[in-house]
Amino acid sequence: MDKKKILIVDDEKDLLETLSARLKANGYDVTVALDGVRAVSVAQAEKPDLILLDIGLPAGDGYSVMERISFITPLAMTPIIVITALDPVANRQRVLQAGAKAFFLKPVDTDKLLDAIKKALQ
């Protein structure tokens, strides 16, 4: 079975390192992007099976990333899970309406996140 590829988009390097290590330990291929513009170009180049996306990003927020990806045919159906420190009351509904499969607040419970990733990849 091919390893599933996950793109993590976040500007917090600590979180990127922690999540990358945890995902790799669980058998995933991991690629990362630190801002909104890179997120879209890395997604186009790497064609990930799933995207973990922060909302508060430099160079284009998570909403603009989701919108741009939705217009790129090979990526349009890629499941997206949002991980953010932004207010859940203001953002959870908007994120899910924008097409995200799940919404997590930072600091994220990695066990719950891994479960959500498995579900989204089925």
LINGILIN-V167532 format. One record per residue. SS is DSSP state (@ for helix, = for strand, . for the rest). BURIAL is # if it has 16 or more other C-alpha atoms within 10 Angstrom, else .. Layout:
ss=SS burial=BURIAL
ss=SS burial=BURIAL
//
This chain:
ss=. burial=.
ss=. burial=.
ss=. burial=.
ss=. burial=.
ss== burial=#
ss== burial=#
ss== burial=#
ss== burial=#
ss== burial=#
ss=. burial=#
ss=. burial=#
ss=. burial=.
ss=@ burial=.
ss=@ burial=.
ss=@ burial=.
ss=@ burial=#
ss=@ burial=.
ss=@ burial=.
ss=@ burial=#
ss=@ burial=#
ss=@ burial=.
ss=@ burial=#
ss=@ burial=#
ss=@ burial=.
ss=@ burial=.
ss=. burial=.
ss=. burial=.
ss=. burial=#
ss== burial=#
ss== burial=#
ss== burial=#
ss== burial=#
ss== burial=#
ss=. burial=#
ss=. burial=#
ss=@ burial=#
ss=@ burial=#
ss=@ burial=#
ss=@ burial=#
ss=@ burial=#
ss=@ burial=.
ss=@ burial=#
ss=@ burial=#
ss=@ burial=.
ss=@ burial=.
ss=@ burial=.
ss=. burial=#
ss=. burial=#
ss=. burial=#
ss== burial=#
ss== burial=#
ss== burial=#
ss== burial=#
ss=. burial=#
ss=. burial=#
ss=. burial=#
ss=. burial=#
ss=. burial=.
ss=. burial=.
ss=. burial=#
ss=. burial=#
ss=@ burial=#
ss=@ burial=#
ss=@ burial=#
ss=@ burial=#
ss=@ burial=#
ss=@ burial=.
ss=@ burial=.
ss=@ burial=#
ss=@ burial=#
ss=. burial=.
ss=. burial=.
ss=@ burial=.
ss=@ burial=.
ss=@ burial=#
ss=. burial=.
ss=. burial=.
ss=. burial=#
ss== burial=#
ss== burial=#
ss== burial=#
ss== burial=#
ss== burial=#
ss== burial=#
ss=. burial=.
ss=. burial=.
ss=. burial=.
ss=@ burial=.
ss=@ burial=.
ss=@ burial=.
ss=@ burial=#
ss=@ burial=#
ss=@ burial=.
ss=@ burial=.
ss=@ burial=#
ss=@ burial=.
ss=@ burial=.
ss=. burial=.
ss=. burial=#
ss=. burial=#
ss=. burial=#
ss== burial=#
ss== burial=#
ss== burial=#
ss== burial=.
ss=. burial=.
ss=. burial=.
ss=. burial=.
ss=. burial=.
ss=@ burial=.
ss=@ burial=.
ss=@ burial=.
ss=@ burial=#
ss=@ burial=.
ss=@ burial=.
ss=@ burial=#
ss=@ burial=#
ss=@ burial=.
ss=@ burial=.
ss=@ burial=#
ss=@ burial=.
ss=. burial=.
//
